[in-house]
Amino acid sequence: MNAIEVRNLRKYYDKGKVKAVDGISFDVPKGSRFGFLGPNGAGKTTTIRCLLGFLNTDAGDISILGERINPKKDVKIRNRIGYLPGELGIYKNMTANGLINYFAKLYDIEIDWKFVNEISERLKLDMNRKMGVLSKGNKQKVGVLSALMGKFDILIMDEPTSGLDPLNQTEFYRIVSERQKESKCTVFICSHVLSEVEKFCDRVAIIKKGKIAEIANVQDLKAKNLKHIELIFESANSMESFHYFLSSEFPEAIVKYNFDVQLEFLLPPEDARKILHEISEREWAGTPVKDFSIRHSTLENIFMQYYKDVNSQGGEIT
């Protein structure tokens, strides 16, 4: 059974001129950890807001926990979803304790204060300070608590570690893992920290300009996509000679690092097989390659492949 099913979802603005979400479909299996990836403006947050009924959709079907719903009307389904928005709107004069109580009334759930207090201690959050004096990171911790305060069937989190330091980012994913193990919930995460998604999620969707570019298991995606090749040469002249060959014969290559005698680049698997012969058999400015390694690409590099046209035009990739 799927926790979330989306079919042909569309959301347009400006009389259809801006296609924020343009006919996307995907499934999120129950109990899975699903990553939803894309740069700013790709349609991630719009999709979430449609799922939760915060926006009217222009077309498409949405099913939550096996039930086809109209999120705008079937608001009771939200009581089964813990939500952390990308931009957390909070009352400046309210404390974290007060906000959790307020949200509990909205959700009509009982709060496990033992759990809330335990998590606040692990995140080093003072629950009695007013929101107006909290740092961005501490406000984010309050948002994390509000999403985890109940034993929800689904957790939807938009940029959940935004503002958190590296230690608290690690602690956040540890807490969510423990919560999922206990409650068997489904986790749906939008994040620009791709290294975190790679470690945490078992399945991802990449959205580009309002359309789904790829849906796959993380390991399958890494195995079939770009290869990361690192070369070390005897001299800078050798490296420059190979670099010229690479750019002319393999224009699809994405150079990640180029300095002195070291060159790192990404290639599709079929091109990687072709270039292996050149690396092992040829000399460059009179000397062979000194050393090389080939490995599966990271999720970040795969993401860059889908968005290399945006990046080459100076766009922001987040």
C-alpha positions in Angstrom: 0.0 0.0 0.0 1.1 3.5 -0.7 1.0 6.3 1.8 0.8 8.9 -0.9 -0.3 8.6 -4.5 -0.3 11.5 -6.9 -1.6 11.3 -10.5 -1.3 14.1 -13.1 -1.2 16.9 -10.5 -1.3 20.3 -12.0 -1.0 23.8 -10.4 -0.8 26.8 -12.6 -0.5 30.5 -11.9 -1.1 33.7 -13.9 -3.9 32.2 -16.0 -1.8 29.2 -16.9 1.3 31.0 -18.0 3.3 29.8 -15.0 3.2 26.0 -14.7 4.5 25.5 -11.1 3.5 21.8 -11.2 2.8 20.4 -14.6 1.2 16.9 -14.7 3.4 15.1 -12.1 2.7 11.5 -10.9 4.5 9.6 -8.1 3.9 7.0 -5.3 5.3 7.1 -1.8 5.2 3.5 -0.4 4.0 3.2 3.2 6.8 3.1 5.7 9.4 4.5 3.2 11.8 7.4 3.3 11.1 9.5 0.2 13.2 12.4 -0.9 11.7 15.1 -3.2 14.5 17.1 -4.8 14.8 20.2 -6.9 16.2 23.7 -6.9 14.2 26.8 -5.8 11.2 27.3 -8.0 11.1 23.7 -9.3 7.7 23.0 -7.7 8.6 21.1 -4.5 6.8 23.4 -2.0 3.8 23.8 -4.3 3.4 20.1 -4.5 3.4 19.8 -0.7 0.9 22.6 -0.3 -1.4 20.8 -2.8 -1.1 17.6 -0.9 -2.1 19.3 2.3 -4.9 21.3 0.9 -3.3 24.7 1.3 -3.6 25.3 -2.4 -6.4 24.5 -4.9 -5.2 22.2 -7.6 -6.0 22.7 -11.3 -6.1 19.0 -12.1 -5.1 15.6 -10.8 -5.9 13.0 -8.2 -4.4 12.7 -4.7 -4.7 9.6 -2.4 -3.5 9.5 1.2 -3.2 6.2 3.0 -5.2 4.4 0.3 -8.1 6.9 0.3 -8.7 9.2 -2.7 -9.2 12.7 -1.2 -9.8 16.3 -2.0 -7.2 17.8 0.4 -9.0 21.2 0.4 -12.2 19.6 1.7 -11.1 16.4 3.5 -9.2 18.3 6.2 -9.4 15.5 8.8 -6.6 13.7 6.9 -4.3 16.4 8.2 -4.6 14.9 11.7 -2.6 11.9 10.4 0.2 14.1 8.9 3.0 15.8 10.8 4.1 18.8 8.8 7.2 21.0 9.0 6.9 23.9 6.5 9.9 25.4 4.8 9.0 28.8 6.2 7.8 28.4 9.8 5.3 31.1 10.8 5.2 31.4 14.6 3.8 33.8 17.2 6.6 35.9 18.6 5.2 36.2 22.1 4.4 32.5 22.4 6.8 30.0 24.0 7.6 26.6 22.5 5.5 25.0 25.2 2.6 27.2 24.3 2.9 26.6 20.6 3.0 22.8 21.0 -0.2 23.0 23.1 -1.8 25.3 20.4 -0.9 22.8 17.6 -2.2 19.9 19.7 -5.6 21.6 19.9 -5.6 22.2 16.1 -4.7 18.5 15.5 -7.0 17.3 18.3 -4.4 14.9 19.6 -2.8 14.1 23.0 0.7 15.3 23.5 3.4 12.8 24.7 5.1 15.4 26.9 7.8 12.9 28.0 8.8 12.5 24.3 8.6 16.3 23.6 10.8 17.0 26.6 13.3 14.3 25.7 13.6 15.7 22.2 13.9 19.3 23.3 16.8 18.2 25.6 18.5 16.3 22.8 18.2 19.4 20.5 19.2 21.7 23.4 16.0 23.8 23.1 14.7 25.9 25.9 10.9 25.4 25.8 10.1 28.4 28.0 11.7 31.1 25.9 9.5 33.3 23.6 9.7 32.7 19.9 10.7 36.3 19.2 14.1 36.0 20.9 15.0 32.6 19.4 17.6 32.2 16.7 16.7 30.7 13.3 18.1 27.4 14.3 16.1 27.3 17.6 12.9 28.3 15.7 13.6 25.4 13.4 13.9 23.0 16.4 10.4 24.2 17.5 9.1 23.3 14.0 10.7 19.9 14.2 9.0 19.3 17.6 5.7 20.3 16.2 6.0 17.8 13.4 7.0 15.0 15.7 4.8 15.7 18.7 2.2 13.1 17.6 2.4 9.6 16.3 1.5 10.6 12.8 1.2 8.2 9.9 3.0 10.5 7.6 5.7 13.1 8.2 6.1 15.8 5.5 9.1 18.0 6.0 10.2 20.9 3.8 13.9 21.7 4.3 13.9 20.2 7.8 17.5 20.9 8.8 17.5 24.6 7.5 19.3 26.7 10.2 20.5 23.7 12.2 24.2 23.2 12.8 25.9 20.0 11.7 25.6 18.3 15.1 21.8 19.0 15.3 21.4 18.0 11.7 22.8 14.6 12.5 20.7 14.4 15.7 17.5 15.4 13.7 17.9 12.4 11.4 18.6 10.1 14.3 15.4 11.3 16.0 13.3 10.9 12.9 14.7 7.4 12.3 13.8 6.4 15.9 10.3 7.9 15.5 9.8 6.0 12.3 11.0 2.7 13.8 8.6 3.2 16.7 5.5 4.4 14.7 6.1 2.8 11.3 5.4 6.2 9.7 6.2 7.3 6.2 8.7 10.2 5.8 8.5 12.6 2.9 11.4 15.1 2.8 12.3 18.0 0.6 15.9 19.0 1.1 18.7 20.8 -0.7 21.3 19.0 1.5 21.7 16.1 -0.9 24.3 14.3 1.1 21.7 14.0 3.9 19.0 12.7 1.5 21.5 10.2 0.1 22.2 8.7 3.6 18.6 8.9 4.9 16.2 8.2 2.0 15.7 5.0 0.2 13.8 6.5 -2.8 13.9 9.9 -4.5 12.1 11.9 -7.1 13.8 14.8 -8.9 11.5 17.6 -10.1 12.5 20.0 -12.8 10.5 23.0 -14.0 7.3 21.5 -12.6 7.8 18.0 -14.1 9.2 14.8 -12.7 12.6 14.2 -14.3 13.4 10.9 -12.4 12.0 8.6 -9.8 14.2 5.8 -8.5 15.7 4.0 -5.5 18.8 5.9 -4.4 21.2 3.0 -5.0 19.7 2.2 -8.4 20.0 5.8 -9.4 23.6 6.0 -8.4 24.5 2.8 -10.2 23.0 3.7 -13.6 24.0 7.4 -13.7 27.2 9.3 -13.9 30.6 7.8 -13.0 33.0 9.9 -11.0 36.5 9.6 -12.5 39.6 11.0 -10.8 43.0 11.1 -12.7 46.5 12.0 -11.5 49.1 12.9 -14.1 52.9 13.1 -14.1 52.8 16.8 -14.9 50.5 19.8 -15.4 51.2 19.6 -19.1 49.9 16.0 -19.2 46.8 17.0 -17.4 46.1 19.9 -19.8 46.7 17.6 -22.8 44.1 15.2 -21.5 41.7 18.0 -20.4 41.7 19.3 -24.0 41.0 15.8 -25.3 38.2 15.3 -22.8 36.4 18.6 -23.7 36.7 17.9 -27.5 35.8 14.2 -27.6 33.4 14.0 -24.6 31.6 17.3 -24.4 29.0 15.8 -22.0 31.7 15.5 -19.3 31.2 17.6 -16.2 34.6 18.7 -14.7 34.4 18.9 -10.9 38.1 19.7 -10.2 41.0 20.8 -12.3 44.3 21.9 -10.8 47.9 21.1 -11.4 48.2 17.4 -12.0 44.7 16.3 -10.8 41.5 16.2 -12.8 38.1 15.0 -11.6 35.1 14.7 -13.9 31.7 13.0 -14.4 30.7 10.9 -17.3 27.7 8.7 -18.2 28.5 4.9 -17.9 28.8 4.3 -21.6 31.3 7.1 -22.1 33.2 6.0 -19.0 33.7 2.6 -20.6 35.0 4.3 -23.8 37.4 6.5 -22.0 39.0 3.7 -20.0 40.8 2.5 -23.1 42.2 6.0 -23.7 43.3 6.4 -20.1 45.1 3.1 -20.0 46.7 3.0 -23.5 47.6 6.6 -24.5 50.2 9.0 -23.3 49.5 12.7 -22.6 52.3 15.2 -23.4 54.7 12.2 -23.4 53.7 10.5 -20.2 50.9 8.0 -19.3 48.3 8.6 -16.5 50.0 8.1 -13.2 46.9 6.9 -11.3 43.1 6.9 -11.6 39.9 5.8 -9.8 36.3 5.3 -10.9 33.4 5.1 -8.6 29.6 5.6 -8.6 28.5 9.1 -8.5 27.0 10.8 -5.5 23.4 11.9 -5.4 24.6 15.5 -5.6 26.4 14.8 -8.9 23.4 13.0 -10.3 21.3 16.0 -9.4 23.8 18.2 -11.1 23.4 16.1 -14.3 19.7 16.9 -14.5 20.2 20.5 -13.7 23.5 21.3 -15.6 21.6 23.5 -18.0 20.3 25.6 -15.1 23.8 25.8 -13.5 25.5 26.7 -16.8 23.2 29.7 -17.1 24.1 30.9 -13.7 21.0 29.6 -11.9 21.1 28.7 -8.3 21.1 25.0 -7.4 19.7 24.4 -3.9 
